[in-house]
Amino acid sequence: MTDFDFTSCPFLKEQLCFLTYFDFCENAKIIKFIYEGLETNAKIFYKWYVYANIHMNEYFKDKIWDYLNAEEDNEIYSDLILSISKYKVR
């Protein structure tokens, strides 16, 4: 796979696409807003998209997924952002 695989996905709105954990965190609030409006099947597809990302390990993918599916996101958002310091692009 190449970086192109994750920067362009014809099945997702452009605003939902990200390449690295840094990219996701930079746009986390807008991504979550759009994600919350998706239908169930689209959310399942988006989970595949998140977990297929080769630029981060499962720890960061879990952080993203927990944030996207949290009802109250203040604490989880803070944890998401604090985890940036642990992230290194693969």
N, C-alpha and C positions, 0 to 999 in steps of 0.2 A: 504494500500500500504506500501511497505517497501522501504528502501534505494536502494535495489537491482533493483527495478523497473526503477530507473533513472540512475543507473550506467551502465546498460546493456540494450540496445534496439536493437534487431536484425534487425530492419528496418533502422537504422542510422549507418553511419560510426562512429567508436569508437571515433574519434577526435571531433565529434559534441556533444557527451554526456557530461553532467555536472550534479552535484548534488546540489550545492549551488551557490549563487550569487558570492561568492569568487572564486569558481571553474571557473565559466563563465568568470569573469574578468581576471583571470590569463591566460586564453587561448582565449580571445576575438578576437584578430586579426586573428589567424589561423581559429577559428570557422567562422568568417565573410568571410574569403577567400574561405573556402569550401562551405559555405552557398550560396555565390554569384554564384557558379557553379551549383547549384541544379536546376532541372527543376521545373516548377510551382507547380505541384502536390506534389513534395517532400518538397517544401517550405511551402505549406499548412500543410502537416503532421508535419513539424518541428515546426510550430506555435502551433499546438496541444501539442506537446512535451514540449515546453517552458511553456505554460499556464497550463499544468497539474502538474507542479512541486509543491509539497506540502511543500517545504522548504523555500518558500518566498511568500510574498504577491504580489498583482497585481501591485503595484508601481514598484517593481524591475523587474517584468516580462515585464512591459511596457518599462522600460529603456533598457532591452535587445532587445526587438523587435524593438524599435526605432533605436537603434544602428545598428542592422542587416540590416535594410532597408534604412538607410541614404545614400545618394549619397556622400556627403562630411562628413567624420566621425571624423575629428579632434576635433571639438567642442563637438560633441555628445560623442565621446570616453572619453574626459576629464570629462564630466558630469557623464558618466558611472562609471569611476574610483572614482570620488569624492563622489559618492553615497555609496561607500563601508563603509564609516564611519557611515552611518545610518542603515546599514544592521545588523540584528540579525537572526541567524538561528532559524527557528520555531521548 
